Amino acid sequence: MKLSFLEPLYKQSGPFASVYLDTSRDAAIEDPDSAIRLRWRRLQDALASEGADRDSLAVLAGTVGSDTEVPGTHGQAVFTAQGHMALLDELPAPPARDTAHFGTLPDTMPLIVQHAPGIPYLAVHVHYGGRHSTDATGSVRIEAEAGTWPLTKVTPGHRLDEEIPVADWPRAAGEVGRELEGHARRIDVETVVVAGDVWARGILVHRLPASLRRQVTTVEDAGESEPGRALLERRLESLFHGRMAAHDRTLLDAFLAERARDGAFAEGLAPSVSALQRGRVKALFLNNHPESPFRLWIGPEPGQLALTEQELRSYGIRETSEERADTALARALVGTRAELVVVPEQELWLSEGVGVLLRYADPASGG
């Protein structure tokens, strides 16, 4: 997963306030706005106790819960820098718990994890309920959305909505297919999910360009999508559960190959930090442990991180602070333009929950 979306945040100077809040407005919540205000007051008190300034608290108070147009279960991630809004992002799922932090670095790992697996896809729903014949009356309606899973749950992708007479459908399906191909190319989709009437969708699939046709997965019982949410959301949830994006899978396979031959890889916190210090990391692999006790010392620059304060000072770095390891690692990855792959522990257990694929092997050490 590329982390370029966080570069504007890290270009700003701290201190940072970082807030993760459940802002769900689903039918199960009787008065969601009151619930959000109550949760925010608790976080506000926590931030104040950590030394958050009035400007930061005022900006946050005016922002949290502002996503009233987003339906269903979701959350917000809000960041300020020196009392100004720095980043606002919708979370496709509520955070495991509401949290707030004020400190030297923004707490971005929970946001990064919610962007995973980051699968680019195209969802297509073919609506038709008439006779399976081109001389029937009525029309075929096409809904399509190009997006990245799971972000499309709360951040709609590019939409297509067309209605075509049944008699014109065999010809028009080819035109629709070429239009869909254009949307797919823009985000380099790896899966095309098609639902709806078997006859009408079959005509569309057979007229798709070959590049798209090879990526098609058909699903049944799609139902109606909730306004403001991802097209075919429930079916996509089932289809993509536990799946990695193809790009991340390629990186993981490369890591495993290098580890098997003791090549360009490192595993464990200390070797991974050492590689990040030298800008050698192509991708970092993480078993996500939000409550991990590991901490690191950092300096002002992304590559300035170490297990001890003494090590940083030995490099001539005088401005140091101790931070949670995941917070320091996130900044280092963004600053060195390395990628992050979140790997379920049951799929690959990593020593101390972390490993790295190196840009090149060290001839002196073989790793």
Summary of the structure (lengths in Angstrom):
residues: 367
radius of gyration: 23.7
end to end distance: 23.1
largest distance: 81.4
contacts: 1181
relative contact order: 0.12
helix: 36%
strand: 26%
